[in-house]
Amino acid sequence: MSARVDVDGTTAALPTGGPGALGAPWSSGVRRRPDGEVEVAGVGAGDLAAEHGTPAYVLDEADFRARARAYRGAFEAAFEQIGTGVDVYYAGKALLTVAVARWATQEGLGVDTASGGELAVALRAGVPGAAIGLHGNNKSDGEVLAALDAGVGRIIVDSLVEIERVGDLAASRGVVAPVMVRVTTGVHAGGHEYISTAHEDQKFGLSVTPGPDGGTSPALGALEAVVARPELELLGIHSHIGSQILDPSGFEAAARVVLQLRADLAERTGVLVEEVDLGGGYGIAYLPADEALEPAPVARDVAAAVAAVCSELGTPLPRFSIEPGRAVVGPAGMTLYTVGTVKPVTVSPAGGGSSDAEPFTRLYVSVDGGMSDNIRPALYGADYHAEVVGRLSDAAPVLARVVGKHCESGDIVVHEVLLPGDVRAGDLLAVAATGAYGRSMASNYNALTRPPVVAVAEGDSRVLVRRETVEDLLALDQG
Ligand SMILES: *Cc1c(COP(=O)(O)O)cnc(C)c1O
């Protein structure tokens, strides 16, 4: 990656916020003022709501930048220690806007894209082509050509047919396409543990495990197919093992498999690929009790594993790259809602005959958004944390469930959270750590308009993506 901006004072620790900060899972700029109102980077929740309306995604710019620096700093330090370099790409699918792409670039990160649309946002932001990667298991010819025309630094190819297609398209443009081959290592991670299976039943990548007839693995076959095409330059091997990973041993296991494959390819073809990318997936805190993965120890462990395996295999060290998305933008964002209907519901615990379980009351707190602005609770059963942020209440906390306004009982924003017993219509409520996969997975279900993305820095807020209007929706409808 050629274009990077050097950042002074690079720090390898995640930002935690100073005195008065609410702490994780909130961004480092979130504090409760003495009068009880919560502020983000100096801007009060009330002012944010008054100026931008609710619901709104609020991004703490300094926190995003600090996390980008922390990942870059930690991995650069660890890999420098073992004698090689590292590139950090921000995975744009977590949240990509023109400003966000610029922040990533200014902090010395590249930008990974997974579609022509994401590529267009990165290019609009002025991200140099060389610092952009293009992913996807089903890229269109148009997307590949757009990437070639932009001079992207790497196209991560995902199948044999795609290798031939990218080769043909590069030939048609008279260019050589820089490619990495995405492989599946059998290592899957996510949540608290990783599992290892020989054969993969999923759409991404090419397996390192030979098929039933033995012989060459699909991954090795694909690498050889790239080597055979003069229109393709084989940069390296790519592996992405999962998301929201809290047990870093999966990264080490995947590194081992990829480095073995690299050595096998070198032995068969004499080509030793220069780069190994281990993807993203670094886990964050969603709840106050969660422990995020800290970049420095992960970087040290992965670097140590890479050094050890390369030394065992007798191969020189590769250049390394990673692609954090959630870990950079997730904690930097929160969603600000206004409370509407509040309804106590008496719940009889499931189990029919068991008479020892007492009925209890759950307070259903409805907000002015829901599954259209955060699909993750409905899609993955994801847990979030919420607080009333417009005032401090001394009412006793009650068990609450934050729900949206959609026509669906699964429209849950926060499954379970303690909120002040006097939570009421008009209260401002914020949900923490919604920066990643919130806006980027948002929909218009029930013809709700998607909320704006508002950045806050040093006491000022500005709109990065404006709120959709019903006119926007009607403009698409051809009647
Ligand atoms: C989703 C994805 C990432 C980012 O994952 P996070 O969990 O957001 O860090 C990185 N690389 C690839 C190939 C991905 O598909």
The ligand as an SDF file (V2000), in Angstrom:
LIG
                    3D

 15 15  0  0  0  0  0  0  0  0999 V2000
  -16.6030   -9.0150    7.3280 C   0  0  0  0  0  0  0  0  0  0  0  0
  -15.1920   -9.0890    6.8870 C   0  0  0  0  0  0  0  0  0  0  0  0
  -14.2090   -8.3740    7.5730 C   0  0  0  0  0  0  0  0  0  0  0  0
  -14.4990   -7.5380    8.7930 C   0  0  0  0  0  0  0  0  0  0  0  0
  -14.9970   -8.2790    9.8380 O   0  0  0  0  0  0  0  0  0  0  0  0
  -15.1590   -7.5780   11.2810 P   0  0  0  0  0  0  0  0  0  0  0  0
  -15.7920   -8.6510   12.0950 O   0  0  0  0  0  0  0  0  0  0  0  0
  -16.0450   -6.4040   11.0840 O   0  0  0  0  0  0  0  0  0  0  0  0
  -13.8080   -7.2040   11.7350 O   0  0  0  0  0  0  0  0  0  0  0  0
  -12.9120   -8.4410    7.1000 C   0  0  0  0  0  0  0  0  0  0  0  0
  -12.5980   -9.1750    6.0210 N   0  0  0  0  0  0  0  0  0  0  0  0
  -13.5200   -9.8860    5.3350 C   0  0  0  0  0  0  0  0  0  0  0  0
  -13.1180  -10.6550    4.1570 C   0  0  0  0  0  0  0  0  0  0  0  0
  -14.8420   -9.8660    5.7430 C   0  0  0  0  0  0  0  0  0  0  0  0
  -15.7520  -10.5700    5.0640 O   0  0  0  0  0  0  0  0  0  0  0  0
  1  2  1  0
  2  3  1  0
  2 14  2  0
  3  4  1  0
  3 10  2  0
  4  5  1  0
  5  6  1  0
  6  7  2  0
  6  8  1  0
  6  9  1  0
 10 11  1  0
 11 12  2  0
 12 13  1  0
 12 14  1  0
 14 15  1  0
M  END
$$$$
